[in-house]
Amino acid sequence: MTKINFRSGDRSFVFPNKTHLKSFIASIFKKEKRELGSINYIFCSDDMLLKINQDFLQHNYYTDIITFDDSTNSVISG
């Protein structure tokens, strides 16, 4: 089942037109002929992102984005 989720990690974030954005993301998968599983976007502060880097990736520096691949051979998830 396809799921695209947007969440706020540790601060409030206003998500403009989620329906349009979800449709756009789904259209990319369709165009690329890939199956979309479940994708989660979590928006958070720099401090929370640094903590995730330290806890899960053993990096002690800031990044803009962290991805966790949860895909199978046929379904893209993360």
C-alpha positions in Angstrom: 0.0 0.0 0.0 1.4 3.4 -1.0 1.9 5.8 1.8 3.6 9.3 1.7 3.8 10.9 5.1 5.0 14.3 6.2 5.8 14.9 9.9 7.3 17.5 12.1 10.0 16.1 14.3 10.7 18.6 17.1 9.1 21.9 16.0 6.0 23.0 14.3 6.1 23.0 10.5 3.3 24.1 8.2 2.9 21.7 5.2 1.6 23.6 2.2 -0.8 21.6 0.0 0.2 18.1 1.0 -2.2 16.5 -1.4 -0.5 18.2 -4.4 2.9 17.3 -3.2 1.9 13.6 -2.6 0.5 13.5 -6.2 3.7 15.0 -7.5 5.9 12.4 -5.7 3.6 9.5 -6.9 3.8 10.8 -10.5 7.6 10.7 -10.4 7.5 7.0 -9.4 4.9 6.3 -12.2 7.1 8.1 -14.8 10.2 6.1 -13.7 8.1 2.9 -13.7 9.0 2.1 -10.1 6.6 0.9 -7.4 6.2 3.3 -4.5 5.9 1.7 -1.1 5.9 3.9 2.0 7.9 7.1 2.3 8.2 9.3 5.4 9.5 12.9 5.3 10.3 14.3 8.8 11.1 18.0 9.1 13.2 18.8 12.2 15.7 21.2 13.7 19.5 21.1 13.1 20.0 19.8 16.6 17.6 16.9 16.1 19.3 16.1 12.8 22.7 16.1 14.4 21.4 13.7 17.2 20.1 11.3 14.5 23.5 11.5 12.7 25.3 10.7 16.0 22.9 7.9 17.1 22.3 6.1 13.9 25.2 6.9 11.6 28.0 7.7 14.1 28.6 11.0 12.4 29.4 14.0 14.6 28.5 16.7 12.1 25.4 18.4 10.6 23.8 17.3 7.3 20.9 18.7 5.3 19.2 15.3 4.8 19.4 11.8 6.2 17.9 8.9 4.3 17.1 5.4 5.5 16.5 2.9 2.8 13.7 0.4 3.6 13.3 -0.8 0.0 12.9 -4.3 -1.3 13.8 -5.4 -4.8 10.5 -4.3 -6.3 9.2 -1.6 -3.9 10.9 1.7 -3.0 10.4 2.7 0.7 12.2 4.9 3.1 
